[in-house]
Amino acid sequence: MYEYAPKFKKVREKVVLGVSLVLAAACFGVSNIPGLSFVAIYQLLMVFCLMSAILVTLRCLMRNYVYRVEPRANGQEGDPPDFTVTEIYGNRVSVVCRISVDDLRRVMRVTRKNKSAVSAMQKRKRVYHYTATLRPDNLWVLVAEDADEEIFLHICADDGLIRTLTQYAEQLLTD
């Protein structure tokens, strides 16, 4: 079994949250100036800034993920393990993804060079983002097959998790 729980300082997310709140407060203050034209535009901008602050808080700051490669539940000896993603959202902990490692087809690291190629592959496909940062540095895409359809899982992984996943995938390909 291998488990990886990425720990991020989330500085970028906190800066975006702070800037959004400051802009919302500034727009609110400006919209209260008497005799100002187009007050609705400032109030609309304030609402958008507050929405972005709420979104960053809920999507990034309150959420964390734990990735595991573990033996299959109720599995036989020699069965390929499962890859699970557990979401920690406040006090709630729930498994949001569980796939068998033998369903994995590809493991790709997303870089600046191949980012457009990866996005082109994902068009009109199911894509699941299991990352709690806005722009992760160690973004990997797992391509799996589910009911004859390709699905894409975005995760933030370390070298040990990727080594474990590719090791099991190589074992399955040689069997």
C-alpha positions as CSV (number, residue, x, y, z in Angstrom):
1,M,0.0,0.0,0.0
2,Y,1.2,3.5,-0.8
3,E,-0.4,6.7,0.4
4,Y,0.4,10.3,-0.6
5,A,-1.3,13.3,1.0
6,P,0.1,16.5,-0.7
7,K,0.7,19.4,1.6
8,F,0.6,22.8,0.0
9,K,1.1,26.2,1.6
10,K,-1.5,27.6,-0.9
11,V,0.0,31.0,-1.0
12,R,-1.4,31.7,-4.5
13,E,-4.9,30.8,-3.4
14,K,-4.6,33.1,-0.3
15,V,-3.4,36.0,-2.4
16,V,-6.3,35.5,-4.8
17,L,-8.7,35.4,-1.9
18,G,-7.3,38.6,-0.4
19,V,-7.3,40.5,-3.7
20,S,-10.9,39.4,-4.4
21,L,-12.0,40.6,-0.9
22,V,-10.1,43.9,-1.2
23,L,-11.6,44.5,-4.7
24,A,-15.1,43.7,-3.4
25,A,-14.7,46.1,-0.5
26,A,-13.3,48.8,-2.8
27,C,-16.2,48.4,-5.3
28,F,-18.7,48.5,-2.5
29,G,-17.1,51.8,-1.2
30,V,-17.1,53.3,-4.7
31,S,-20.7,52.3,-5.4
32,N,-21.8,54.3,-2.3
33,I,-20.4,57.6,-3.6
34,P,-23.4,60.0,-4.0
35,G,-24.0,61.2,-7.6
36,L,-21.9,58.5,-9.2
37,S,-23.0,57.2,-12.6
38,F,-23.2,53.5,-13.4
39,V,-23.5,52.3,-9.8
40,A,-24.8,48.9,-11.0
41,I,-21.5,48.2,-12.8
42,Y,-19.5,48.6,-9.5
43,Q,-22.0,46.5,-7.6
44,L,-21.9,43.8,-10.3
45,L,-18.1,43.8,-10.1
46,M,-18.4,43.5,-6.3
47,V,-20.6,40.4,-6.6
48,F,-18.1,38.8,-9.0
49,C,-15.3,39.4,-6.6
50,L,-17.2,37.9,-3.7
51,M,-18.1,34.9,-5.9
52,S,-14.5,34.3,-6.8
53,A,-13.5,34.6,-3.1
54,I,-16.2,32.0,-2.1
55,L,-15.1,29.7,-5.0
56,V,-11.4,29.9,-4.1
57,T,-12.2,29.2,-0.4
58,L,-14.5,26.3,-1.1
59,R,-12.5,24.7,-4.0
60,C,-9.0,25.2,-2.8
61,L,-8.6,26.3,0.9
62,M,-11.1,24.0,2.5
63,R,-10.3,20.9,0.4
64,N,-7.5,18.4,0.5
65,Y,-7.0,15.0,-1.2
66,V,-5.3,11.8,-0.2
67,Y,-4.2,9.4,-2.9
68,R,-3.8,5.7,-2.2
69,V,-2.8,2.5,-3.9
70,E,-4.2,-0.2,-1.7
71,P,-5.3,-3.8,-2.0
72,R,-8.7,-4.4,-3.5
73,A,-11.5,-4.6,-1.0
74,N,-12.8,-8.2,-0.8
75,G,-10.2,-9.1,-3.4
76,Q,-8.4,-12.4,-4.0
77,E,-4.7,-12.9,-3.6
78,G,-2.9,-11.6,-6.7
79,D,-5.7,-9.2,-7.7
80,P,-4.5,-5.8,-8.9
81,P,-4.8,-3.1,-6.3
82,D,-7.2,-0.1,-6.3
83,F,-6.3,3.5,-6.7
84,T,-8.4,5.6,-4.4
85,V,-8.8,9.3,-4.0
86,T,-10.1,10.5,-0.6
87,E,-11.5,14.0,-0.3
88,I,-11.1,15.9,3.0
89,Y,-13.5,18.8,3.0
90,G,-13.7,20.4,6.4
91,N,-14.6,17.6,8.8
92,R,-16.1,15.4,6.1
93,V,-13.9,12.6,4.7
94,S,-15.2,10.6,1.7
95,V,-13.8,8.4,-1.1
96,V,-14.5,10.2,-4.3
97,C,-12.7,7.9,-6.8
98,R,-11.9,4.2,-6.7
99,I,-10.6,2.5,-9.8
100,S,-8.6,-0.6,-10.3
101,V,-5.0,-0.2,-11.4
102,D,-5.6,-2.5,-14.3
103,D,-8.0,0.1,-15.7
104,L,-5.2,2.6,-16.1
105,R,-4.0,3.1,-19.6
106,R,-1.5,6.0,-19.3
107,V,0.2,8.2,-16.8
108,M,1.3,11.6,-18.0
109,R,3.0,14.5,-16.4
110,V,1.5,17.9,-17.5
111,T,4.2,20.4,-18.4
112,R,4.1,23.7,-20.3
113,K,5.2,21.9,-23.5
114,N,2.5,19.2,-23.5
115,K,-0.3,21.1,-21.9
116,S,-2.1,21.9,-25.1
117,A,-1.7,18.3,-26.3
118,V,-3.2,17.0,-23.1
119,S,-6.1,19.5,-23.3
120,A,-6.8,18.4,-26.9
121,M,-6.9,14.8,-25.8
122,Q,-9.5,15.6,-23.1
123,K,-12.0,17.4,-25.4
124,R,-15.4,15.9,-25.1
125,K,-14.2,13.3,-22.5
126,R,-14.9,12.9,-18.8
127,V,-12.3,14.8,-16.8
128,Y,-12.1,14.8,-13.0
129,H,-9.9,17.3,-11.1
130,Y,-8.7,15.9,-7.8
131,T,-6.4,18.8,-7.0
132,A,-6.8,21.5,-4.3
133,T,-4.6,24.2,-5.9
134,L,-5.2,26.6,-8.7
135,R,-2.1,25.8,-10.7
136,P,-0.2,22.8,-9.3
137,D,3.4,22.3,-10.2
138,N,3.3,18.5,-10.0
139,L,0.2,17.8,-12.0
140,W,-0.3,14.3,-13.5
141,V,-3.0,13.0,-15.6
142,L,-4.1,9.4,-15.3
143,V,-6.0,8.0,-18.3
144,A,-8.3,5.2,-17.3
145,E,-10.9,3.1,-19.1
146,D,-14.4,2.9,-17.8
147,A,-17.0,1.1,-19.8
148,D,-15.1,1.4,-23.0
149,E,-14.7,5.2,-22.4
150,E,-11.6,7.1,-21.6
151,I,-11.7,9.1,-18.4
152,F,-9.0,11.6,-17.2
153,L,-8.1,12.0,-13.6
154,H,-6.0,15.1,-12.6
155,I,-3.9,14.5,-9.5
156,C,-1.0,16.1,-7.7
157,A,1.4,13.2,-7.3
158,D,4.9,12.6,-6.0
159,D,7.5,10.3,-7.6
160,G,6.7,7.4,-5.2
161,L,3.0,7.3,-6.2
162,I,3.8,7.5,-9.9
163,R,6.4,4.8,-9.5
164,T,3.9,2.6,-7.6
165,L,1.2,3.1,-10.3
166,T,3.6,2.4,-13.2
167,Q,5.1,-0.6,-11.4
168,Y,1.6,-2.2,-11.2
169,A,0.8,-1.2,-14.7
170,E,4.0,-2.8,-16.0
171,Q,3.2,-6.0,-14.0
172,L,-0.2,-6.2,-15.6
173,L,1.1,-5.6,-19.1
174,T,3.7,-8.4,-18.7
175,D,1.2,-10.9,-17.2
